[in-house]
Amino acid sequence: GICLIIIGGLIVWRVLPEEGESLSKWRIAVFVFSVMVFISGIFCFILEKDWFMGISNGLKVPMYTMLGTSLTFSLTFSVVDLVNQGSCQGCFGQSGADQRLQQSVVQTPAQVYSILVASVAMGAVFGFSFGALDVEDD
């Protein structure tokens, strides 16, 4: 829970525009998902195992779907952000270094949206299957 709260807060901090920048559509989408990660972290403290085992699948499935989506989004965003920040560190400042190696891996809003859609789809499938199959009850 603490990790999700920290990661959600860090993602919010990373996507907020600096002075003079506008809040673009992809930043709004990432901001919404980072808030969802933060809320999932809070859910981790609210839920008790004994209480959660007694509720119906109709309530478990949405909760696990949100948690699965939050986990895959936070993991995907963190890995992509780390790759973008540190991609080819040794290439910077070298004479004759290929300019393609100095560019970020994810540059366009379409790439950001495709990463968002893929992580949401994977997390939703994981969460749905976990909640629908009552895996935690075993």
C-alpha positions in Angstrom: 0.0 0.0 0.0 2.8 2.4 0.9 4.6 1.7 -2.4 1.5 2.4 -4.4 0.9 5.7 -2.6 4.5 6.7 -3.2 4.5 5.6 -6.8 1.1 7.3 -7.5 2.5 10.5 -5.9 5.7 10.4 -7.9 3.8 9.8 -11.2 1.6 12.8 -10.4 4.7 14.9 -9.7 6.3 13.7 -13.0 3.3 14.5 -15.3 2.4 17.9 -13.8 3.4 20.6 -16.3 6.1 23.0 -15.5 5.6 26.8 -15.6 4.5 27.9 -19.0 3.5 24.4 -20.2 -0.1 23.5 -20.9 -1.8 20.4 -19.5 -2.0 18.2 -22.6 -4.4 15.3 -23.2 -1.8 12.6 -22.5 -0.8 14.3 -19.3 -4.4 14.3 -18.2 -4.8 10.6 -19.0 -1.6 9.7 -17.1 -2.7 12.0 -14.2 -6.0 10.1 -13.9 -4.3 6.8 -13.8 -1.7 8.0 -11.3 -4.6 9.1 -9.0 -6.1 5.6 -9.4 -2.7 4.1 -8.3 -2.8 6.4 -5.2 -6.4 5.4 -4.4 -5.5 1.7 -4.8 -2.7 2.2 -2.2 -5.3 3.6 0.2 -7.5 0.6 -0.5 -4.7 -1.7 0.6 -5.0 -0.2 4.1 -8.8 -0.1 4.2 -9.4 -3.8 3.3 -9.2 -6.5 5.8 -8.6 -10.1 4.6 -11.5 -11.6 6.7 -13.9 -8.9 5.6 -12.9 -9.1 1.9 -13.3 -12.9 1.7 -17.0 -12.6 2.8 -18.2 -10.2 0.0 -19.6 -11.2 -3.3 -17.9 -11.4 -6.6 -19.9 -8.5 -7.8 -17.9 -6.3 -5.5 -14.6 -8.2 -5.6 -14.2 -8.1 -9.4 -14.3 -4.3 -9.8 -11.9 -3.8 -6.8 -9.4 -6.4 -8.1 -9.7 -5.0 -11.6 -8.9 -1.5 -10.4 -6.0 -2.9 -8.3 -4.6 -5.0 -11.2 -4.9 -2.0 -13.6 -3.1 0.3 -11.0 -0.3 -2.2 -10.5 0.4 -2.8 -14.2 0.1 0.9 -15.0 2.5 1.9 -12.2 5.0 -0.8 -13.1 4.8 0.1 -16.8 5.0 3.8 -16.3 7.9 3.5 -13.9 9.9 1.2 -16.3 9.2 3.4 -19.3 10.1 6.5 -17.4 13.4 5.0 -16.2 14.2 3.9 -19.7 13.5 7.4 -21.0 15.5 9.1 -18.3 18.5 6.8 -18.7 18.4 5.7 -22.2 22.0 5.5 -23.5 23.6 7.5 -20.8 27.1 6.6 -22.2 26.2 8.0 -25.6 25.7 11.6 -24.4 28.6 13.9 -25.0 30.5 11.5 -27.2 31.6 12.8 -30.6 30.1 10.9 -33.4 27.3 9.4 -31.3 24.2 8.5 -33.2 21.4 11.0 -32.6 18.8 8.2 -32.6 20.5 6.8 -29.4 20.1 10.1 -27.6 16.3 10.4 -28.1 13.8 9.1 -25.6 12.2 5.8 -26.3 8.7 7.1 -25.9 8.2 10.4 -27.6 4.8 10.8 -29.1 1.3 11.0 -27.4 0.3 7.9 -29.5 3.1 5.9 -27.9 2.0 7.1 -24.4 -1.6 6.1 -25.2 -0.6 2.7 -26.5 1.3 2.0 -23.3 -1.7 3.2 -21.3 -4.1 0.9 -23.2 -1.8 -2.1 -23.0 -1.2 -1.7 -19.3 -4.9 -1.1 -18.5 -5.9 -4.1 -20.6 -3.4 -6.4 -18.9 -4.3 -5.2 -15.4 -8.0 -5.5 -16.1 -7.6 -9.1 -17.3 -5.4 -10.0 -14.3 -7.8 -8.3 -11.8 -10.9 -9.7 -13.4 -9.6 -13.2 -13.4 -8.3 -13.0 -9.9 -11.7 -11.6 -8.6 -13.9 -13.9 -10.7 -12.0 -17.1 -9.8 -11.9 -16.4 -6.1 -8.2 -17.1 -6.0 -7.7 -15.4 -2.7 -10.1 -17.7 -0.9 -8.0 -20.8 -1.5 
